[in-house]
Amino acid sequence: MPTARPDLVPDGTLERDDMEAMQREIADAAIFEDDFDFDPATLGDPLAAASSPDDPLTVVGVDQSFLTNEDGDQDRALSAAVAMRGGEVVERVHAVTPLEIPYIPGLLSFREGRPILAALEELSVEPDLILFDGSGRIHFRQAGIATHMGVVRDVPSIGVAKSLLCGTPTDDTEDLSEGTRVPIEANSRVDSPDGTLLGYAVQTRQYDSPNRYINPLYVSPGHRVGPETAADVALALASSYKLPEPVRLADSYADEAKRGLDE
């Protein structure tokens, strides 16, 4: 995959102010609306979608696992990418790279971005769409890891996070029925006018029991995808599990590859 914006590749050696300045530049470069080379109407069933019968859509899920040194500290990331086409896995790749900085809320891409880019370099297929385990526009500076990676690669991308980093839901997000989506709007913690639609809390799966409930996912545009389409894709790709299938399989593969290194 070519790097469209090498000047925006995350650099963990930067000072925090410089990292945040880069994120603002990334947000300015990001496109938070549908802008694909394929037919948006095919996204009703993204795994099986095709811009033509002979050209099925390739959807890639990305997730990470971490390796520790002898002192028990995380010092390397194992980034996994799983490519799906027509509902089938067509490629699984991973890369192991050093971690440059610890986890800092809002600066995740400077810790995990280079490892992810290394894994994407291993792919032989060209993604039409990438889903990341992390935020997109739902971010203090509208530049979560899905936005950062999407802009660097100039590929349509979506952030799928398990917790809400910032922004305000317009309604209660507890015990939602399956298929429900609740808008997440910018608040004073976000570099955007209050009320800007950042993404959605999306209830992909829910228990039938009144005594248990599944929390929603927080889905937002990364790059070249609008918030409604991002939510549609997350719902369409969540088969029997909460996570969209490409991300779920990337998570599973990251653990599998890590076990292989530990053996």
C-alpha positions in Angstrom: 0.0 0.0 0.0 1.4 3.4 -0.9 1.9 6.1 1.7 -0.1 9.1 0.5 1.1 11.4 3.4 4.6 10.4 4.5 4.8 13.7 6.3 2.1 12.6 8.7 3.5 9.2 9.6 3.4 9.1 13.5 6.6 9.9 15.2 6.9 8.9 18.8 9.9 11.1 19.4 8.0 14.3 18.9 7.1 16.5 21.8 3.4 16.3 23.0 2.6 19.8 21.6 4.0 18.7 18.2 2.0 15.5 18.2 -1.2 17.5 18.9 -0.4 20.0 16.2 0.1 17.1 13.7 -3.3 15.7 14.8 -5.0 19.0 14.0 -3.3 18.9 10.6 -4.6 15.4 10.1 -8.1 16.4 11.0 -7.9 19.2 8.5 -6.9 16.8 5.8 -9.5 14.1 6.7 -12.7 13.8 4.7 -15.6 12.9 7.1 -18.1 12.0 4.3 -18.5 9.2 1.8 -15.8 9.4 -0.8 -15.1 5.9 -2.3 -14.1 4.4 -5.6 -16.9 1.7 -5.2 -20.7 2.0 -5.2 -21.9 3.1 -1.8 -25.1 1.2 -2.3 -23.1 -2.1 -2.0 -22.4 -1.3 1.6 -25.7 -2.8 2.7 -23.7 -6.1 2.9 -20.0 -4.9 2.9 -18.5 -8.4 3.2 -20.2 -9.6 0.1 -20.4 -6.3 -1.7 -18.9 -5.7 -5.1 -18.5 -2.7 -7.4 -18.9 -5.3 -10.2 -19.5 -9.1 -10.1 -15.8 -9.7 -10.8 -14.4 -7.1 -8.3 -15.5 -7.9 -4.7 -15.0 -5.4 -2.0 -11.9 -6.0 0.2 -12.5 -5.1 3.8 -9.5 -5.2 6.3 -9.7 -5.4 10.0 -6.8 -4.2 12.2 -6.0 -4.9 15.8 -3.0 -5.3 18.1 -1.5 -7.4 20.8 1.5 -6.6 22.9 4.7 -8.4 23.9 6.6 -7.8 27.1 10.3 -7.9 28.0 11.9 -9.7 30.9 10.9 -7.0 33.3 7.2 -7.4 32.4 7.0 -4.1 30.5 5.3 -3.9 27.1 8.1 -3.1 24.6 6.7 -4.4 21.3 3.5 -4.3 19.4 2.2 -7.2 17.3 -0.1 -5.6 14.7 -2.5 -7.9 12.9 -4.5 -7.3 9.7 -7.1 -9.6 8.3 -8.5 -9.1 4.8 -11.9 -10.4 3.9 -13.6 -10.6 0.5 -17.0 -12.0 -0.3 -17.4 -13.1 3.3 -14.1 -15.1 3.3 -10.7 -14.4 4.8 -8.3 -14.0 1.9 -5.2 -12.9 3.8 -3.8 -12.6 7.3 -0.6 -10.7 8.1 1.2 -9.3 11.1 4.2 -7.3 12.0 6.2 -7.0 15.3 7.8 -3.6 16.0 9.1 -1.7 19.0 6.9 0.6 21.0 8.3 4.1 21.2 6.1 5.6 23.9 3.7 4.5 26.6 -0.1 4.8 26.2 -1.3 8.4 26.5 -5.0 9.1 26.1 -5.6 10.9 22.8 -2.2 10.0 21.4 -2.7 6.3 20.7 -1.6 6.6 17.0 1.8 7.7 18.1 2.2 4.5 20.1 0.5 2.1 17.7 0.5 3.8 14.3 3.9 2.7 13.1 3.3 -0.9 14.0 0.0 -0.8 12.2 1.6 0.7 9.1 4.2 -2.1 9.2 1.4 -4.7 9.2 -0.4 -3.0 6.3 2.8 -3.1 4.3 2.7 -6.9 4.5 -0.7 -7.1 2.7 -0.6 -8.2 -0.9 -4.3 -7.2 -1.4 -5.4 -3.6 -1.7 -8.1 -2.6 0.9 -11.2 -0.8 -0.2 -12.1 -0.2 3.4 -10.2 -0.6 6.7 -11.8 -0.9 10.2 -9.6 -0.1 13.2 -10.0 -1.1 16.8 -10.0 2.5 18.1 -11.5 5.9 17.5 -11.8 7.9 14.3 -13.4 11.4 14.6 -14.6 10.7 18.1 -11.4 12.2 19.4 -10.2 15.4 21.2 -8.7 16.7 18.0 -10.9 14.7 15.6 -7.9 12.6 14.7 -8.1 9.2 16.3 -6.0 6.2 15.1 -8.5 5.4 12.3 -8.3 9.0 11.0 -4.6 9.1 11.3 -4.0 5.9 9.5 -6.7 6.6 6.9 -5.2 10.0 6.0 -1.6 8.6 5.8 -2.8 5.8 3.5 -5.6 7.8 1.9 -8.0 4.8 2.2 -11.6 4.8 3.5 -11.4 3.9 7.2 -13.7 3.6 10.2 -12.9 3.6 13.9 -14.6 1.1 16.1 -14.0 1.8 19.8 -15.2 -0.1 22.9 -15.3 3.0 25.1 -16.2 6.6 24.6 -13.1 8.9 24.5 -15.0 12.2 24.3 -18.1 13.8 23.0 -21.7 13.6 24.4 -24.4 11.0 23.5 -27.7 12.7 22.6 -29.6 10.0 24.5 -29.0 7.2 27.1 -26.7 4.5 25.8 -27.5 1.8 28.4 -29.5 -1.3 27.6 -30.1 -0.3 24.0 -32.0 -2.7 21.7 -30.0 -4.4 18.9 -29.7 -2.1 15.8 -30.1 1.1 17.8 -27.7 4.0 17.1 -27.3 7.1 19.3 -25.5 10.2 17.9 -22.3 11.3 19.6 -21.9 15.1 19.4 -18.9 17.3 20.0 -18.6 19.0 23.4 -16.1 21.4 25.0 -13.4 18.6 25.0 -13.4 18.4 21.2 -11.7 20.8 18.8 -15.0 21.3 16.9 -18.1 23.4 17.4 -20.5 22.0 20.0 -23.1 19.8 18.5 -20.9 18.5 15.6 -21.9 14.9 14.8 -18.7 12.9 15.5 -20.2 9.4 15.2 -22.6 7.0 16.8 -23.0 4.6 19.7 -24.0 1.5 17.8 -25.7 -1.5 19.4 -24.6 -4.3 17.2 -25.8 -7.1 19.5 -27.9 -7.4 22.6 -29.0 -10.1 25.1 -32.6 -11.2 25.2 -32.3 -11.4 29.0 -33.5 -8.3 31.0 -30.8 -9.0 33.6 -27.8 -8.5 31.3 -26.9 -6.1 28.6 -24.1 -5.5 26.1 -22.5 -2.1 25.9 -22.6 -0.4 22.5 -19.6 0.3 20.2 -18.5 3.8 19.5 -18.2 4.0 15.7 -16.9 7.0 13.9 -15.6 8.1 10.5 -11.8 7.7 10.0 -11.3 9.1 6.5 -13.5 9.2 3.4 -16.5 7.7 5.2 -19.4 9.6 6.6 -20.8 8.9 10.1 -24.0 7.3 8.9 -22.1 4.9 6.6 -19.7 4.1 9.3 -22.6 3.0 11.6 -24.2 1.1 8.7 -21.0 -0.8 8.1 -20.5 -1.7 11.8 -24.0 -3.1 12.0 -23.7 -5.0 8.7 -20.4 -6.6 9.6 -21.3 -7.7 13.1 -22.6 -11.3 12.4 -22.9 -13.3 15.6 -20.6 -11.1 17.7 -20.5 -7.6 19.0 -17.4 -6.6 17.0 -17.5 -6.3 13.2 -16.2 -9.5 11.8 -12.9 -8.2 10.3 -11.9 -6.5 13.6 -13.0 -9.6 15.6 -10.9 -11.8 13.4 -7.9 -9.4 13.6 -8.2 -9.5 17.4 -8.2 -13.3 17.3 -5.3 -13.5 14.9 -3.2 -11.1 16.9 -3.6 -13.4 20.0 -2.8 -16.4 17.9 0.3 -14.9 16.4 1.4 -13.8 19.8 1.0 -17.3 21.2 3.1 -18.5 18.3 5.9 -16.2 19.3 5.7 -17.2 22.9 6.0 -21.0 22.1 
